[in-house]
Amino acid sequence: MAFDLDEVRFLAANAADIANVAPQVALTKKTVFADRATLEARYGAYARAVSALIAAQRAAAGKFPGDWLTDADAAQQATPARVACVRARRIADAGAAFVHDVTCSVGSEAPAFAAVGVDWLGSDIDPARLAMARHNLGPGAWLARADALAPVTSGGVVVADPARRAGGRRITDPAKLVPPLPALLDAYAGRELAVKCAPGIDYSGWDGLVSVVSVDGGVKEACLYTPGLGGGARREAVVLRGAEERVTDRDPDDVAVTAPRRYIVEPDGAVVRAGLVRQWAARHGLSMLDEHIAFLTGDSIPPGHSGFEFIEAVPLRALRKSLAGHGAGSAEILVRGVDVDPDQLRAKLKLRGDRPMGVVIARVGDQAVAHVCAARAHA
């Protein structure tokens, strides 16, 4: 639910009271009538807006402070705070002193730039979003109403976060983002630019750095940086799992293809999406099961990651017999390069033992091979 200006003013004026009431409403299917009664008794005609705000704030956990004003779309689109900090540090390290966030929404990028000492101006075409940003950031924040495709500044780095969903579905064509990526590039030609995009878009033609970032194993975004912000790299994976790990296409990539060693490891999704499997493998002393498949193998699991202790490799047709022989009662199944649905395969295996196990199915050369393993282990 999007808010109009009147609703935003009401939510801002009653923010403290709403924060006190929020724990009293579960917002589940079972509690829908009780929640509605609670909110209508307190907020009357604004009950629906209050309900939408509380739901959006919960959806935005980890992205910005829990008491900020936001709507559902802004909460979904906003970058997790840890990822925003990665971007802010890169831009600050490139020497930028000023950033213009041309799709600022409710202001979620501002704290990260404040933390690295970069001046931030936010603009948005939606007056309700700007009103929420003003409430969230306070009277001292630099905010302006402007169309992202009609520049109102002439210096500094431009940050943009085009809308990546339409009708509930993810947009994968850069020309269909809102605003479209080609139009943004034309509008800010000659400026340094950082554009947040969905990880699944085709960025093969981008003449700059593509940085793919994950948090705790989940890929969150790809950010496209113009060459002046890229530090000489064209591809980068930033893996946030407790500590931060950064891999680029400038790292060594000399990796052998070997038979399975003690463990089989699947790289973090950011590494895979950025096309940096070989670089990550070389860093951690791993080898590849096949040069075209993103399953790696080594004598240990890299710190902060997980893997499967290898037991034996069998043809796919022999998998059920192998698992039965090892007493498998459940199996985590990973597949790459083979047309196999893990859920359908698991049903066909009809496991009856009591041992949890792992199965890594990959095309090795011309053969589909099932690597039977112990259950997932964490380093």
FENHU-V428884 format. One record per helix or strand. SS is the DSSP state (h for helix, s for strand). FROM is the first residue (numbers start at 1). TO is the last residue. If there is no record, write none. Layout:
<<SS/FROM/TO> <SS/FROM/TO>>
//
This chain:
<<h/5/13> <h/15/22> <h/32/59> <h/72/77> <h/81/93> <s/98/101> <h/110/115> <s/119/124> <h/127/137> <s/142/145> <s/157/160> <s/163/163> <s/165/166> <s/169/170> <h/174/176> <s/178/178> <h/181/187> <s/193/197> <s/208/215> <s/218/226> <h/227/230> <s/235/240> <s/244/248> <s/257/257> <s/263/266> <h/269/273> <h/277/283> <s/287/288> <s/295/298> <s/306/315> <h/316/325> <s/328/336> <h/342/349> <s/355/364> <s/367/378>>
//
